[in-house]
Structures are given as C-alpha cells and as structure tokens.
Amino acid sequence: MVKVTREGGSFIFEVEGVDKLWALKSRLEIPASDIRAARRDPAVMEGWKGLRLPGTEIPGLLTAGTFLHDGRRVFWDVHHPARAVVVDLQHEHYDELVIEVEDPDAVITLLNLA
C-alpha cells in the first residue's frame, strides 16, 4: 500500500511495509505540476503489465515495482485492485503510477485538486 501526502508543492508517495521490498522503492516525490490526473480504472489489473524493470508480479496476489509497457514506464504497488488509483504523470521518470491506497476517492480528490 502507498500513503500519499502533500508537502509544499510536491506529493510524497510513501510505499509502506514489506511492499518496499517487492517494489524495490520506498518513496517517490512528484511535483504537483507534473501530475496530469488521477483516476480509478478497474481494467488496469487485467492482462499483461509489461516487462519488469525490476519488479515483482505474482498473478492474483501482487504487482509491485517498475514495468515497461507500450514504451511507457509504470510504477506499480497493488495487492487489492478495488483500492487501486492510476496517476498520470508528465516530465517524470515514470509515465504512470498504479498504486493501492487506503481511501481511493480521497487520494483522487487530493491529486486532482492540485
């Protein structure tokens, strides 16, 4: 799971617990100006996630880490698809974040208001 907070003009995405091990990352800091949109996308968990660079995928259980899909770099940390949020980015190392959060609606509102 990922905890999302705002610090000044940036958002902090803090990977929690053992997910740091699976995702091989513990924290991302993204300027608010680089977040294009946040949304739910129930279909995001279906199909091939892409080439792991590095990452972990255990189908039906966990997707975490960096994946390359259709020429786009995507950071994943999802166990429960119902709590997944997709964050579209610009001018960043990642093109997209797909993260599990405790309260998807609150995180989407927070990110989209920036």
C-alpha positions as CSV (number, residue, x, y, z in Angstrom):
1,M,0.0,0.0,0.0
2,V,1.1,3.6,-0.6
3,K,0.5,6.6,1.6
4,V,0.0,9.9,-0.3
5,T,0.7,13.2,1.3
6,R,1.3,16.8,0.2
7,E,4.4,18.7,1.2
8,G,4.6,22.2,-0.2
9,G,4.4,22.0,-4.0
10,S,5.0,18.2,-4.2
11,F,3.3,15.0,-3.4
12,I,5.0,12.2,-1.5
13,F,4.1,8.6,-2.3
14,E,5.4,6.5,0.5
15,V,5.5,2.8,-0.1
16,E,4.6,1.1,3.2
17,G,5.7,-2.1,4.9
18,V,7.1,-5.1,3.1
19,D,6.0,-3.6,-0.2
20,K,9.2,-1.7,-0.2
21,L,11.0,-5.0,-0.7
22,W,8.7,-6.1,-3.5
23,A,8.6,-2.7,-5.3
24,L,12.3,-2.1,-4.7
25,K,11.4,1.5,-3.9
26,S,10.3,3.2,-0.7
27,R,9.4,6.8,-1.7
28,L,8.6,8.9,-4.7
29,E,8.4,12.7,-4.7
30,I,6.5,14.2,-7.6
31,P,5.9,17.9,-8.1
32,A,2.2,18.8,-8.2
33,S,2.6,20.4,-11.6
34,D,3.7,17.0,-13.0
35,I,0.5,15.2,-12.1
36,R,-1.9,15.3,-15.0
37,A,-4.8,13.4,-13.4
38,A,-5.7,10.6,-11.0
39,R,-8.5,8.1,-11.6
40,R,-9.8,4.7,-11.0
41,D,-9.5,2.2,-13.8
42,P,-11.0,-1.3,-13.0
43,A,-9.4,-2.7,-16.2
44,V,-5.9,-1.7,-15.3
45,M,-5.2,-5.0,-13.5
46,E,-6.3,-7.1,-16.5
47,G,-3.7,-8.5,-18.9
48,W,0.0,-8.2,-19.2
49,K,1.6,-5.5,-17.0
50,G,4.7,-5.3,-19.2
51,L,8.4,-6.1,-18.8
52,R,9.6,-6.0,-15.2
53,L,12.5,-3.5,-14.7
54,P,12.8,-4.5,-11.7
55,G,9.6,-5.6,-10.2
56,T,7.6,-8.4,-8.8
57,E,4.4,-10.0,-10.2
58,I,2.5,-12.8,-8.6
59,P,-0.7,-13.1,-10.6
60,G,-3.8,-12.6,-8.5
61,L,-1.8,-11.6,-5.5
62,L,0.7,-8.7,-6.1
63,T,2.1,-6.4,-8.7
64,A,4.9,-4.1,-7.5
65,G,7.9,-2.3,-8.9
66,T,8.8,-0.8,-12.3
67,F,7.3,-2.2,-15.5
68,L,7.8,-1.1,-19.1
69,H,4.5,-1.4,-21.1
70,D,4.0,0.0,-24.6
71,G,7.1,2.2,-24.3
72,R,5.8,3.7,-21.0
73,R,7.5,3.3,-17.6
74,V,4.9,2.4,-15.0
75,F,5.4,2.1,-11.2
76,W,3.1,-0.5,-9.6
77,D,2.2,-1.3,-6.0
78,V,-1.2,-3.1,-5.9
79,H,-2.5,-6.1,-3.9
80,H,-6.2,-5.3,-4.0
81,P,-7.4,-3.9,-7.3
82,A,-10.5,-2.3,-5.7
83,R,-8.3,0.2,-3.9
84,A,-6.1,1.0,-7.0
85,V,-5.6,4.5,-8.2
86,V,-3.9,5.4,-11.6
87,V,-1.9,8.6,-11.6
88,D,-0.9,10.0,-15.0
89,L,2.4,11.9,-14.9
90,Q,4.3,14.2,-17.2
91,H,8.0,15.2,-17.2
92,E,8.9,12.4,-14.7
93,H,10.9,9.2,-14.7
94,Y,7.6,7.3,-14.6
95,D,4.7,7.9,-17.1
96,E,2.2,6.5,-14.7
97,L,1.7,5.2,-11.2
98,V,-0.7,2.4,-10.3
99,I,-0.9,2.3,-6.6
100,E,-3.1,0.8,-3.9
101,V,-4.2,3.3,-1.3
102,E,-6.4,3.1,1.8
103,D,-9.0,5.6,0.5
104,P,-9.0,5.9,-3.3
105,D,-11.7,8.6,-3.5
106,A,-9.8,10.8,-1.1
107,V,-6.5,10.4,-2.9
108,I,-8.1,11.0,-6.3
109,T,-9.6,14.2,-5.0
110,L,-6.3,15.3,-3.4
111,L,-4.3,14.8,-6.5
112,N,-6.9,16.2,-8.9
113,L,-7.2,19.4,-7.0
114,A,-3.5,20.2,-7.3
